[in-house]
Amino acid sequence: MVRVFVNHVDSFTGQALSKVFGSSVVGATLDDSQLDEADAEGEASAHVPGGAGANLYQVVGTLRDPSATKPPWISEVIQTSSSDDLLTALTSCDVIVYHIVEDIGQVEEASWAAQALHDNMASFSSPKTFISVSTVLTWARSKPLDPDDPDVAFTEEDYRRRRQHPNFKDHIAAEKLFIKLGKTDKSKLQMYVIASGLTYGIGEGIFHFLFKMAWLGEVPALPLFGTGQNVVPTVHINDLASMVVNVADSKPKTHYILGLDDSQSTLEEIVRAISRNLGTGKINKIPKEDALLSRDLTQYDYDHLLVNLKMEATCAKDSMHINWVSENGLVENILAVIKEYKKERGLLPIRVCVLGPPAAGKTHVVQQLCHHYKLHHIKIADVVKEAIEQLERTAARADVEDEEEEEDAGAEGAQEHLDLLKEDKEENKGRYSDQHILEFYKQKLLSKPSQNQGFILDGYPKTCEQAKELFAYEGGDEDEQEEDVTCNKLLMPEVVFSLDATDEFLKERVMNLPESVVTGTHNTEDGLLRRLALYRDQNEEDKTVFNYFDELEIHPEHIDVEKDQSQNMEASVEQMKKIIGEPRNYGLSPEEKAELDRKLREEELLREAQEREERERNEAEEREARAQREAEWNAQLEQVKREEKEMLETKSIPLRNYLMKHVMPTLTQGLIEICKVKPDDPVDYLAEYLFKRNPQID
């Protein structure tokens, strides 16, 4: 088993490299002559492209984010607490792959690893291959091969003439080190450098900010930095990974390899292709000096996007066996790349239709769902208004001088269309016929924003005939349609909701609305009754629009709004969210995250204030209750004392009377006598006096 080390397997490049290695059979890229050569060198056992001896590369690697979990496509995560641990892990592998473009810190680590392997190669029990994936920015300042013919392309043979971009001096120094160390003993250690073009594909790397900007549709045009006439060398990330596998398999004699596709696209061609197929189709040229003012553009992106190099990967074309994903480049394969990008990032549109009787709350719930899922709210008034305004803008170009012939013809066609619509509206008493309404709806639903993020149809189509016409398949992308399907999958809702309620409930709901809300709408008493009657007539059991969806096995989900007692129909909205599932978009924007954080902080502060007020109120109530209890206890204590005193006084009355009658008169006279006489022993005198004066008691 051939063991492969890949650094940062959780990064964009590392993920692609490790995935392709992990799914590749060792030696599968070799032809018969290369197998014979490997057999002569004693390596055939490890390079059997099929049969009983076939085996896959075993991939191990490090993580860019140490807290991340092990990716399922690798067999082991290398935990390195020291350089000795890393060297031990590297020497246990047969192929060591370092990509040094995304993280500048990996240039130093890769250089150290190459030097350490070189210094220890005498102890190797088997040959090892070191492959560094670098960047074409090490060629960015190279002088033209022929000053008289700047279209002559650089090839691998010219690598000694390359001159690096000022910000990539470390990269070219590392490349030179790898080539130098690889010459010492090729039987023990071979080293290769693959100078990669700007990578694209999967979930996108350097071009991601352009793809994201186009998909979101939040800007009218994609930015193009500079004139856009610079030729940008590119390569699909999986094709680059296949080249690395080819090097690991065949160990070519060329040790400096260009990792490129066959395209010679300019930056403008690339940006236009992304905008045309994913966004508005427009671009906005921005001077180079202002490019870095964009918060979405880093210095790394800036340096790569403005490179201007014509290069040809002769080694990949002539010596490698690559099952190309995008041999002709990004522009030629833009539709496949966009499809790959959406799938990898889970950016799949959500298509929903919400139907129901008037006043059932369709618009109310659709607004909440669109806000949650970041979808486009499709309602008839907006669709018609937007279509008319677009025609008016196009027609207005006919009055502008210096317009191109094609645009002038489009303006005339728009004016003719407007005239036709005006006649149609007059003939239909101020309304447009279904034919034109359906045309407007199809344009809206097939627009890039609706196809990127998705949409929710609000109360349309109303009839089975309208549904058949709106969702009819009219030909186009055969890959998107099956032979026996008659509906357009790009327009067909995934989920259909029916908001159900009785006429009595709806009438009562409208009657309870404030007059200010009802004024100027269809929700007057007469208007509601008319619309209800029309809805019930259009949705009789044998001809309802829901039958159309049932036949296509898109069974409507019925929501009983009469059971929803929440203030803003939150209960119904939550029920619908569970049916639709999780959002399929980029999630919150930085501004929305900041707003959400602000709201959460405010809610936290409010909750803390409320808890503090509640705590203070409870403490005050407790103090008041304690004071009241103390007052009541003191009052009861005083009452007890008073009652005890009264009881004692009551019990002492007979004794007091006895003393006052029989003792106090004689005692009082004795005391008076003592005061008069003032004897030397008053107590004895008093005793003697009382004894003598003691009245006889019968």
C-alpha positions as CSV (number, residue, x, y, z in Angstrom):
1,M,0.0,0.0,0.0
2,V,1.3,3.4,-1.0
3,R,1.0,6.0,1.8
4,V,0.5,9.7,0.8
5,F,0.9,12.7,3.1
6,V,-1.1,15.9,2.2
7,N,-0.9,19.0,4.3
8,H,-4.0,20.9,5.3
9,V,-6.5,18.4,4.0
10,D,-9.4,20.6,5.2
11,S,-8.4,23.5,2.9
12,F,-9.7,24.1,-0.7
13,T,-6.6,22.7,-2.4
14,G,-5.8,20.1,0.2
15,Q,-9.3,18.7,0.2
16,A,-9.2,18.2,-3.6
17,L,-5.7,16.6,-3.5
18,S,-6.6,14.2,-0.7
19,K,-9.9,13.2,-2.2
20,V,-8.5,12.5,-5.7
21,F,-5.6,10.5,-4.2
22,G,-7.9,8.6,-1.9
23,S,-10.0,7.5,-4.9
24,S,-7.1,6.7,-7.2
25,V,-5.7,3.3,-7.8
26,V,-1.9,3.2,-7.5
27,G,-0.3,3.2,-10.9
28,A,-3.6,3.6,-12.8
29,T,-2.2,6.5,-14.9
30,L,0.7,4.5,-16.2
31,D,0.8,3.1,-19.7
32,D,2.4,-0.2,-20.7
33,S,5.8,1.2,-21.3
34,Q,5.9,3.0,-18.0
35,L,4.7,-0.3,-16.3
36,D,7.6,-2.1,-17.9
37,E,10.0,0.6,-16.8
38,A,8.6,0.4,-13.2
39,D,9.0,-3.4,-13.4
40,A,12.6,-3.0,-14.4
41,E,13.2,-0.8,-11.4
42,G,11.5,-3.2,-9.0
43,E,8.5,-1.0,-8.3
44,A,5.8,-2.9,-10.3
45,S,4.2,-4.5,-7.2
46,A,3.1,-1.0,-6.0
47,H,1.9,0.1,-9.5
48,V,-0.7,-2.4,-10.6
49,P,-3.6,-0.5,-12.3
50,G,-6.1,-3.2,-12.0
51,G,-6.8,-6.8,-11.1
52,A,-6.1,-8.6,-7.8
53,G,-3.1,-6.4,-7.0
54,A,-4.9,-3.1,-7.4
55,N,-5.1,-0.9,-4.4
56,L,-5.9,2.7,-3.5
57,Y,-3.6,5.3,-2.1
58,Q,-3.8,5.6,1.6
59,V,-4.0,9.3,2.5
60,V,-2.9,10.9,5.8
61,G,-2.5,14.6,6.5
62,T,-2.6,17.6,8.8
63,L,-5.5,19.9,9.4
64,R,-5.5,23.7,8.9
65,D,-8.0,24.0,11.7
66,P,-6.8,21.8,14.6
67,S,-10.3,21.7,16.1
68,A,-11.9,20.3,12.9
69,T,-13.0,16.7,12.7
70,K,-11.2,14.1,10.6
71,P,-12.4,14.3,7.0
72,P,-14.0,10.9,6.0
73,W,-11.9,10.5,2.9
74,I,-8.5,10.3,4.7
75,S,-7.4,7.4,6.9
76,E,-5.6,9.4,9.6
77,V,-5.0,12.9,10.8
78,I,-1.4,13.6,11.7
79,Q,-1.1,15.4,15.0
80,T,2.3,17.1,15.3
81,S,3.3,18.7,18.5
82,S,6.9,19.0,17.4
83,S,9.1,18.9,14.3
84,D,10.3,15.4,15.3
85,D,6.8,14.1,15.3
86,L,6.2,15.6,11.9
87,L,9.4,14.2,10.5
88,T,8.4,10.7,11.8
89,A,5.0,11.0,10.1
90,L,6.6,12.2,6.8
91,T,9.2,9.4,6.7
92,S,6.4,6.8,7.2
93,C,4.9,8.0,3.8
94,D,5.9,7.1,0.3
95,V,4.6,10.3,-1.3
96,I,4.7,13.7,0.4
97,V,2.5,16.5,-1.1
98,Y,2.8,20.1,0.1
99,H,0.6,22.8,-1.4
100,I,2.1,26.2,-0.5
101,V,-0.2,28.8,-2.1
102,E,-3.2,29.3,0.2
103,D,-1.2,29.6,3.5
104,I,2.1,31.5,3.4
105,G,3.1,29.7,6.6
106,Q,3.2,26.4,4.7
107,V,6.1,27.7,2.5
108,E,8.4,27.6,5.6
109,E,7.1,24.2,6.8
110,A,7.4,22.7,3.3
111,S,11.0,23.9,3.0
112,W,11.9,22.5,6.4
113,A,10.2,19.2,5.5
114,A,12.1,18.9,2.2
115,Q,15.4,19.7,3.9
116,A,14.7,17.2,6.8
117,L,13.8,14.4,4.4
118,H,16.9,15.1,2.4
119,D,19.1,15.0,5.4
120,N,17.6,11.7,6.5
121,M,17.3,9.9,3.2
122,A,20.1,7.5,3.9
123,S,17.8,5.8,6.4
124,F,14.9,5.4,3.9
125,S,13.9,1.8,3.3
126,S,12.1,2.7,0.1
127,P,12.2,5.6,-2.4
128,K,10.1,8.7,-1.6
129,T,8.6,11.4,-3.7
130,F,8.2,15.0,-2.6
131,I,5.7,17.1,-4.6
132,S,5.2,20.8,-4.0
133,V,2.2,22.5,-5.5
134,S,3.2,26.1,-6.0
135,T,1.9,29.0,-8.1
136,V,2.4,30.6,-11.5
137,L,3.0,33.9,-9.6
138,T,6.6,32.9,-9.4
139,W,6.6,33.7,-13.2
140,A,4.6,36.9,-12.9
141,R,7.5,39.3,-13.8
142,S,9.2,37.0,-16.4
143,K,10.3,38.8,-19.6
144,P,8.7,37.8,-22.9
145,L,10.5,35.0,-24.7
146,D,10.4,37.0,-27.9
147,P,10.0,40.8,-27.5
148,D,8.7,41.0,-31.1
149,D,6.0,38.3,-30.5
150,P,4.5,38.6,-27.0
151,D,2.1,35.8,-27.8
152,V,4.8,33.1,-27.5
153,A,3.8,31.0,-24.5
154,F,6.1,29.9,-21.7
155,T,6.7,26.2,-21.1
156,E,8.4,24.1,-18.5
157,E,11.7,24.4,-20.4
158,D,11.7,28.1,-19.5
159,Y,11.5,27.7,-15.8
160,R,15.1,29.0,-15.2
161,R,14.0,32.3,-16.8
162,R,11.1,32.9,-14.5
163,R,10.9,36.0,-12.4
164,Q,8.6,36.1,-9.4
165,H,6.0,38.6,-8.3
166,P,7.4,40.8,-5.4
167,N,5.0,39.2,-3.0
168,F,6.1,35.7,-3.8
169,K,9.8,35.7,-3.2
170,D,9.5,33.0,-0.5
171,H,7.7,30.8,-3.0
172,I,10.4,31.0,-5.7
173,A,13.1,30.4,-3.0
174,A,11.3,27.3,-1.9
175,E,10.9,26.1,-5.5
176,K,14.6,26.5,-6.1
177,L,15.4,24.6,-2.9
178,F,13.1,21.7,-3.9
179,I,14.7,21.3,-7.3
180,K,18.2,21.5,-5.8
181,L,17.6,18.9,-3.1
182,G,15.9,16.6,-5.6
183,K,19.1,16.2,-7.6
184,T,21.2,14.6,-4.8
185,D,20.1,11.0,-4.9
186,K,17.0,10.3,-7.1
187,S,17.0,6.7,-6.1
188,K,16.2,7.7,-2.6
189,L,14.3,11.0,-2.9
190,Q,12.8,12.7,-5.9
191,M,11.4,16.2,-5.7
192,Y,8.9,17.9,-8.0
193,V,7.4,21.4,-8.3
194,I,4.0,21.9,-10.0
195,A,3.3,25.6,-10.7
196,S,-0.4,25.8,-10.6
197,G,-2.6,28.2,-12.4
198,L,-5.5,29.9,-10.7
199,T,-7.7,27.1,-9.5
200,Y,-11.4,26.8,-10.0
201,G,-14.1,24.2,-9.6
202,I,-15.9,22.3,-6.7
203,G,-16.9,25.1,-4.3
204,E,-14.5,27.6,-5.8
205,G,-11.4,29.1,-4.4
206,I,-9.9,32.3,-5.7
207,F,-12.9,33.0,-7.9
208,H,-15.4,32.3,-5.1
209,F,-16.1,35.9,-4.3
210,L,-17.1,36.5,-8.0
211,F,-19.3,33.4,-8.0
212,K,-20.9,34.4,-4.7
213,M,-21.5,38.0,-5.8
214,A,-23.1,36.8,-9.0
215,W,-25.3,34.2,-7.2
216,L,-26.5,36.6,-4.6
217,G,-27.4,39.2,-7.3
218,E,-27.0,42.0,-4.8
219,V,-24.9,44.1,-7.1
220,P,-25.9,45.2,-10.7
221,A,-22.6,44.2,-12.2
222,L,-19.6,42.1,-11.3
223,P,-16.4,44.0,-10.7
224,L,-13.6,43.7,-13.3
225,F,-10.3,45.0,-12.0
226,G,-8.1,46.9,-14.5
227,T,-8.7,46.6,-18.2
228,G,-9.4,42.9,-18.0
229,Q,-7.1,42.1,-21.0
230,N,-4.5,40.2,-18.9
231,V,-4.3,36.5,-19.7
232,V,-5.0,34.4,-16.6
233,P,-3.6,30.9,-16.4
234,T,-6.2,28.6,-14.9
235,V,-6.8,24.9,-14.0
236,H,-9.6,23.0,-12.6
237,I,-8.7,21.9,-9.0
238,N,-9.5,18.2,-9.8
239,D,-7.4,18.3,-13.0
240,L,-4.5,19.8,-10.9
241,A,-5.0,16.9,-8.4
242,S,-4.9,14.4,-11.3
243,M,-1.6,15.9,-12.4
244,V,-0.2,15.4,-8.9
245,V,-1.3,11.8,-8.9
246,N,0.3,11.3,-12.3
247,V,3.6,12.6,-10.9
248,A,3.3,10.2,-7.9
249,D,2.6,7.3,-10.3
250,S,5.1,8.0,-13.1
251,K,7.9,10.1,-11.5
252,P,8.5,12.0,-14.8
253,K,12.0,13.2,-15.8
254,T,10.7,16.7,-15.8
255,H,10.9,18.0,-12.3
256,Y,9.3,21.4,-12.9
257,I,5.8,21.1,-14.2
258,L,3.1,23.7,-15.2
259,G,-0.3,22.7,-13.8
260,L,-2.6,24.4,-16.4
261,D,-5.6,23.7,-18.7
262,D,-5.5,24.6,-22.4
263,S,-7.3,27.9,-22.1
264,Q,-5.8,31.4,-22.7
265,S,-8.7,33.3,-21.3
266,T,-8.5,36.9,-20.2
267,L,-9.8,38.1,-16.9
268,E,-12.6,40.0,-18.7
269,E,-13.7,36.8,-20.5
270,I,-13.8,34.9,-17.2
271,V,-15.7,37.6,-15.3
272,R,-18.2,38.0,-18.2
273,A,-18.8,34.2,-18.4
274,I,-19.5,34.1,-14.6
275,S,-21.8,37.2,-14.8
276,R,-23.6,36.0,-17.9
277,N,-24.4,32.5,-16.7
278,L,-24.9,33.2,-13.0
279,G,-25.6,36.9,-12.5
280,T,-26.9,39.9,-14.4
281,G,-24.6,39.5,-17.4
282,K,-23.1,42.9,-16.7
283,I,-19.5,43.9,-15.6
284,N,-18.2,47.1,-14.0
285,K,-14.6,48.0,-14.7
286,I,-12.7,49.2,-11.6
287,P,-9.3,50.8,-11.7
288,K,-6.5,48.7,-10.3
289,E,-5.8,51.4,-7.7
290,D,-9.3,51.0,-6.3
291,A,-9.5,47.2,-6.4
292,L,-8.2,46.7,-2.8
293,L,-11.0,49.0,-1.5
294,S,-13.3,46.1,-2.0
295,R,-13.8,44.2,1.3
296,D,-14.2,40.9,-0.7
297,L,-10.8,41.1,-2.3
298,T,-7.6,40.2,-0.4
299,Q,-4.0,41.0,-1.5
300,Y,-3.6,37.3,-2.4
301,D,-6.7,37.5,-4.7
302,Y,-5.5,40.8,-6.2
303,D,-2.1,39.5,-7.1
304,H,-3.5,36.4,-8.8
305,L,-6.3,38.0,-10.7
306,L,-4.0,40.7,-12.3
307,V,-1.4,38.2,-13.4
308,N,-0.7,38.3,-17.2
309,L,1.0,35.2,-18.5
310,K,0.7,33.1,-21.6
311,M,1.7,29.6,-20.7
312,E,1.5,26.1,-22.1
313,A,1.6,22.9,-20.0
314,T,3.5,20.6,-22.3
315,C,4.3,18.0,-19.7
316,A,0.7,17.5,-18.7
317,K,-0.4,17.5,-22.3
318,D,2.2,15.1,-23.7
319,S,3.2,12.9,-20.8
320,M,0.3,12.5,-18.5
321,H,-2.9,10.5,-18.6
322,I,-5.5,12.8,-17.3
323,N,-9.2,12.2,-17.3
324,W,-9.9,15.9,-17.8
325,V,-12.7,17.6,-16.0
326,S,-12.2,21.0,-17.8
327,E,-9.4,20.7,-20.3
328,N,-10.6,23.7,-22.3
329,G,-10.8,26.0,-19.3
330,L,-13.3,27.8,-17.1
331,V,-15.0,29.9,-19.9
332,E,-15.7,26.9,-22.2
333,N,-17.0,24.8,-19.3
334,I,-18.7,27.5,-17.3
335,L,-22.1,25.8,-17.1
336,A,-20.7,22.6,-15.7
337,V,-18.5,24.6,-13.3
338,I,-21.5,26.6,-12.0
339,K,-23.5,23.4,-11.6
340,E,-20.6,21.9,-9.6
341,Y,-20.3,25.1,-7.5
342,K,-24.0,25.1,-6.6
343,K,-24.0,21.4,-5.7
344,E,-20.8,21.6,-3.6
345,R,-22.1,24.6,-1.6
346,G,-25.6,23.4,-1.4
347,L,-26.9,26.4,-3.2
348,L,-30.0,24.8,-4.7
349,P,-33.1,26.9,-5.3
350,I,-36.2,26.3,-3.2
351,R,-39.4,26.6,-5.2
352,V,-42.7,26.9,-3.3
353,C,-46.3,27.7,-4.2
354,V,-48.8,29.0,-1.6
355,L,-52.4,28.9,-2.7
356,G,-55.7,29.5,-0.8
357,P,-58.9,31.6,-0.7
358,P,-58.7,35.4,-0.4
359,A,-57.9,36.7,3.1
360,A,-56.5,33.4,4.1
361,G,-53.1,35.1,4.9
362,K,-51.1,33.9,1.8
363,T,-49.1,37.1,1.4
364,H,-48.5,37.3,5.2
365,V,-47.0,33.9,5.5
366,V,-45.1,34.2,2.2
367,Q,-43.4,37.3,3.4
368,Q,-42.2,35.5,6.5
369,L,-41.0,32.5,4.6
370,C,-39.2,34.6,2.0
371,H,-37.4,36.4,4.8
372,H,-36.4,33.2,6.5
373,Y,-35.2,31.4,3.3
374,K,-34.0,34.5,1.4
375,L,-36.3,33.7,-1.5
376,H,-38.1,35.9,-4.1
377,H,-41.7,36.8,-3.4
378,I,-43.6,36.3,-6.6
379,K,-47.0,38.1,-6.6
380,I,-49.0,39.1,-9.6
381,A,-48.9,42.9,-9.1
382,D,-45.2,43.0,-8.7
383,V,-44.6,40.7,-11.7
384,V,-46.7,42.8,-14.0
385,K,-45.3,46.1,-12.8
386,E,-41.7,44.8,-13.2
387,A,-42.3,43.5,-16.7
388,I,-43.9,46.7,-17.9
389,E,-41.1,48.8,-16.4
390,Q,-38.5,46.7,-18.0
391,L,-40.2,47.1,-21.4
392,E,-40.4,50.8,-20.9
393,R,-36.7,51.1,-20.1
394,T,-35.8,49.0,-23.1
395,A,-38.1,51.0,-25.4
396,A,-36.6,54.3,-24.1
397,R,-33.3,53.4,-25.7
398,A,-34.8,54.0,-29.1
399,D,-34.6,57.7,-28.4
400,V,-30.9,57.5,-27.4
401,E,-28.3,58.3,-30.0
402,D,-25.3,56.1,-30.7
403,E,-27.1,53.0,-29.7
404,E,-25.8,49.8,-31.3
405,E,-28.0,48.3,-34.1
406,E,-28.9,45.2,-32.0
407,E,-30.0,47.3,-29.0
408,D,-31.9,49.6,-31.3
409,A,-33.9,46.7,-32.7
410,G,-34.6,45.5,-29.2
411,A,-35.9,48.9,-28.3
412,E,-38.3,48.9,-31.2
413,G,-39.5,45.4,-30.3
414,A,-40.1,46.5,-26.8
415,Q,-42.2,49.5,-28.0
416,E,-44.3,47.2,-30.2
417,H,-44.8,44.9,-27.2
418,L,-46.0,47.8,-25.1
419,D,-48.4,48.9,-27.7
420,L,-49.8,45.4,-28.0
421,L,-50.2,45.3,-24.2
422,K,-52.0,48.6,-24.1
423,E,-54.5,47.4,-26.7
424,D,-55.0,44.1,-24.7
425,K,-55.6,46.0,-21.5
426,E,-58.2,48.3,-23.1
427,E,-60.0,45.3,-24.6
428,N,-60.1,43.5,-21.3
429,K,-61.5,46.4,-19.2
430,G,-58.2,47.4,-17.6
431,R,-56.7,43.9,-17.1
432,Y,-54.1,42.0,-19.0
433,S,-55.1,38.6,-20.6
434,D,-53.8,35.3,-19.2
435,Q,-51.5,35.0,-22.2
436,H,-49.5,38.1,-21.2
437,I,-49.7,37.4,-17.5
438,L,-48.2,33.9,-18.0
439,E,-45.5,35.4,-20.2
440,F,-44.5,37.8,-17.5
441,Y,-44.5,35.0,-14.9
442,K,-42.2,32.8,-17.0
443,Q,-39.8,35.6,-17.5
444,K,-39.7,36.3,-13.8
445,L,-39.3,32.6,-12.8
446,L,-36.6,32.0,-15.4
447,S,-34.6,35.1,-14.3
448,K,-31.2,34.5,-12.7
449,P,-32.2,35.6,-9.2
450,S,-35.2,33.2,-9.2
451,Q,-33.2,30.4,-10.6
452,N,-30.3,30.9,-8.1
453,Q,-32.1,31.4,-4.8
454,G,-35.6,30.2,-5.6
455,F,-39.0,31.7,-5.2
456,I,-42.4,31.4,-3.6
457,L,-45.5,31.9,-5.8
458,D,-48.1,33.9,-3.9
459,G,-51.7,32.9,-5.0
460,Y,-50.8,31.9,-8.6
461,P,-51.6,29.9,-10.7
462,K,-55.3,30.2,-9.8
463,T,-56.7,27.6,-12.3
464,C,-55.6,24.3,-13.7
465,E,-55.3,25.8,-17.2
466,Q,-53.0,28.5,-15.9
467,A,-50.8,25.9,-14.1
468,K,-50.5,23.7,-17.2
469,E,-49.5,26.7,-19.3
470,L,-47.1,28.2,-16.8
471,F,-45.2,25.0,-16.0
472,A,-45.3,23.5,-19.5
473,Y,-42.0,22.2,-20.8
474,E,-41.0,24.0,-23.9
475,G,-37.8,22.3,-24.7
476,G,-34.2,23.3,-23.7
477,D,-31.7,21.6,-21.6
478,E,-32.2,17.8,-22.2
479,D,-30.1,17.0,-19.1
480,E,-32.6,18.8,-16.9
481,Q,-35.7,16.9,-18.3
482,E,-36.7,13.3,-18.6
483,E,-38.3,12.1,-21.8
484,D,-41.7,11.4,-20.3
485,V,-41.9,14.7,-18.3
486,T,-44.1,17.5,-19.7
487,C,-43.5,20.1,-17.0
488,N,-40.6,22.4,-16.8
489,K,-38.5,21.4,-13.7
490,L,-36.9,24.8,-13.6
491,L,-40.3,26.3,-12.8
492,M,-42.2,23.6,-11.1
493,P,-42.6,24.1,-7.3
494,E,-41.2,21.4,-5.0
495,V,-43.8,22.1,-2.3
496,V,-47.4,23.3,-2.7
497,F,-49.3,24.7,0.2
498,S,-53.1,25.2,0.5
499,L,-54.2,27.5,3.3
500,D,-57.7,26.2,4.2
501,A,-60.5,28.2,5.9
502,T,-64.2,28.4,5.8
503,D,-66.0,31.4,4.2
504,E,-67.5,32.4,7.6
505,F,-64.0,32.5,9.2
506,L,-62.6,34.6,6.3
507,K,-65.6,37.0,6.5
508,E,-65.1,37.5,10.2
509,R,-61.4,38.0,9.8
510,V,-61.9,40.8,7.2
511,M,-64.7,42.4,9.3
512,N,-62.3,42.6,12.2
513,L,-59.6,44.4,10.1
514,P,-59.2,48.2,10.8
515,E,-60.9,50.4,8.2
516,S,-57.5,52.0,7.4
517,V,-56.2,48.5,6.3
518,V,-59.3,47.7,4.2
519,T,-59.6,51.0,2.4
520,G,-58.3,50.8,-1.2
521,T,-58.1,47.0,-1.3
522,H,-60.2,44.2,-2.5
523,N,-61.1,43.2,1.1
524,T,-64.2,45.3,1.3
525,E,-67.4,43.3,2.0
526,D,-68.5,43.2,-1.6
527,G,-65.0,42.6,-2.9
528,L,-64.4,39.7,-0.6
529,L,-67.7,38.0,-1.4
530,R,-67.0,38.4,-5.1
531,R,-63.5,36.9,-4.8
532,L,-64.6,34.1,-2.5
533,A,-67.3,33.1,-5.0
534,L,-64.8,33.1,-7.8
535,Y,-62.3,31.1,-5.8
536,R,-64.9,28.5,-4.8
537,D,-66.1,28.2,-8.4
538,Q,-62.5,27.8,-9.7
539,N,-61.7,25.1,-7.1
540,E,-64.6,22.8,-7.3
541,E,-63.5,19.2,-6.7
542,D,-63.4,18.2,-10.3
543,K,-61.4,21.2,-11.7
544,T,-59.3,22.6,-8.9
545,V,-55.7,23.6,-9.6
546,F,-54.6,21.2,-6.9
547,N,-55.6,18.3,-9.1
548,Y,-52.8,19.4,-11.5
549,F,-50.2,19.1,-8.8
550,D,-51.6,15.8,-7.6
551,E,-51.3,14.3,-11.1
552,L,-47.6,15.2,-11.0
553,E,-47.3,13.6,-7.5
554,I,-46.6,17.0,-5.9
555,H,-49.3,16.6,-3.3
556,P,-50.4,19.8,-1.7
557,E,-49.8,20.3,2.0
558,H,-53.0,21.6,3.7
559,I,-52.6,24.2,6.4
560,D,-55.8,24.8,8.5
561,V,-55.4,28.5,9.3
562,E,-58.5,28.5,11.5
563,K,-56.5,26.6,14.1
564,D,-53.7,29.1,14.1
565,Q,-54.3,31.4,17.2
566,S,-50.9,33.1,17.0
567,Q,-50.7,36.8,16.4
568,N,-48.9,36.8,13.0
569,M,-49.6,33.3,11.9
570,E,-46.3,32.1,13.3
571,A,-47.7,28.7,14.0
572,S,-48.6,28.2,10.4
573,V,-45.3,29.5,9.2
574,E,-43.4,27.2,11.5
575,Q,-45.4,24.2,10.3
576,M,-44.5,25.2,6.7
577,K,-40.8,25.6,7.6
578,K,-40.7,22.0,8.8
579,I,-42.2,20.8,5.5
580,I,-39.8,22.9,3.3
581,G,-36.7,22.0,5.3
582,E,-33.5,23.8,6.0
583,P,-32.4,26.9,3.9
584,R,-30.2,26.3,1.0
585,N,-28.2,29.5,0.7
586,Y,-25.2,31.3,2.1
587,G,-27.0,32.0,5.4
588,L,-26.7,35.4,7.0
589,S,-24.6,38.1,5.4
590,P,-22.1,40.0,7.6
591,E,-24.5,42.8,8.0
592,E,-27.3,40.5,9.0
593,K,-25.0,38.7,11.4
594,A,-24.1,42.0,13.0
595,E,-27.8,42.9,13.2
596,L,-28.7,39.6,14.6
597,D,-25.8,39.9,17.2
598,R,-27.1,43.4,18.0
599,K,-30.6,42.1,18.5
600,L,-29.4,39.2,20.6
601,R,-27.3,41.6,22.8
602,E,-30.3,43.9,23.2
603,E,-32.5,40.9,24.1
604,E,-29.9,39.7,26.6
605,L,-29.6,43.2,28.1
606,L,-33.4,43.4,28.2
607,R,-33.7,40.0,29.8
608,E,-31.0,40.9,32.4
609,A,-32.8,44.2,33.1
610,Q,-36.1,42.4,33.5
611,E,-34.5,39.7,35.7
612,R,-32.9,42.5,37.8
613,E,-36.1,44.4,38.1
614,E,-37.9,41.1,39.0
615,R,-35.3,40.3,41.6
616,E,-35.4,43.8,43.1
617,R,-39.2,43.7,43.1
618,N,-39.2,40.3,44.9
619,E,-36.6,41.6,47.4
620,A,-38.7,44.7,48.1
621,E,-41.8,42.6,48.4
622,E,-40.0,40.2,50.7
623,R,-38.7,43.2,52.8
624,E,-42.2,44.6,53.0
625,A,-43.6,41.3,54.0
626,R,-40.9,40.8,56.6
627,A,-41.5,44.2,58.0
628,Q,-45.2,43.5,58.1
629,R,-44.7,40.2,59.9
630,E,-42.4,41.9,62.4
631,A,-45.0,44.6,63.0
632,E,-47.7,42.0,63.5
633,W,-45.4,40.0,65.8
634,N,-44.6,43.1,67.9
635,A,-48.3,44.0,68.1
636,Q,-49.1,40.5,69.2
637,L,-46.3,40.7,71.8
638,E,-47.6,43.9,73.2
639,Q,-51.0,42.5,73.4
640,V,-49.7,39.5,75.3
641,K,-47.8,41.7,77.7
642,R,-50.9,43.8,78.2
643,E,-53.1,40.8,78.8
644,E,-50.5,39.3,81.2
645,K,-50.4,42.6,83.1
646,E,-54.1,42.8,83.3
647,M,-54.3,39.2,84.4
648,L,-51.7,39.7,87.1
649,E,-53.5,42.9,88.3
650,T,-56.8,41.0,88.4
651,K,-55.3,38.2,90.4
652,S,-53.6,40.6,92.9
653,I,-56.8,42.5,93.9
654,P,-57.9,40.2,96.9
655,L,-54.4,40.2,98.3
656,R,-54.1,43.9,97.9
657,N,-57.4,44.4,99.6
658,Y,-56.3,42.1,102.4
659,L,-53.1,44.0,102.9
660,M,-54.8,47.4,102.8
661,K,-57.3,46.3,105.4
662,H,-55.2,44.4,107.9
663,V,-51.6,45.4,107.3
664,M,-51.2,48.7,105.7
665,P,-52.8,50.9,108.4
666,T,-50.6,49.6,111.3
667,L,-47.5,49.5,109.1
668,T,-48.1,53.0,107.9
669,Q,-48.4,54.3,111.5
670,G,-45.2,52.4,112.4
671,L,-43.3,54.0,109.6
672,I,-44.5,57.4,110.6
673,E,-43.5,56.8,114.1
674,I,-40.0,55.7,113.0
675,C,-39.6,59.0,111.1
676,K,-40.6,60.9,114.2
677,V,-38.5,59.0,116.7
678,K,-35.5,58.1,114.5
679,P,-34.4,55.2,116.6
680,D,-30.9,53.7,116.4
681,D,-32.4,50.3,115.2
682,P,-35.4,51.3,113.1
683,V,-36.2,47.7,112.0
684,D,-36.2,46.4,115.6
685,Y,-38.2,49.4,116.6
686,L,-40.7,48.8,113.8
687,A,-41.0,45.1,114.8
688,E,-41.6,46.1,118.4
689,Y,-44.1,48.7,117.4
690,L,-46.1,46.3,115.1
691,F,-46.1,43.7,117.9
692,K,-47.5,46.1,120.4
693,R,-49.9,47.8,118.1
694,N,-51.2,44.7,116.4
695,P,-55.0,44.9,116.2
696,Q,-56.9,41.9,117.4
697,I,-58.3,40.1,114.4
698,D,-61.5,38.2,115.0
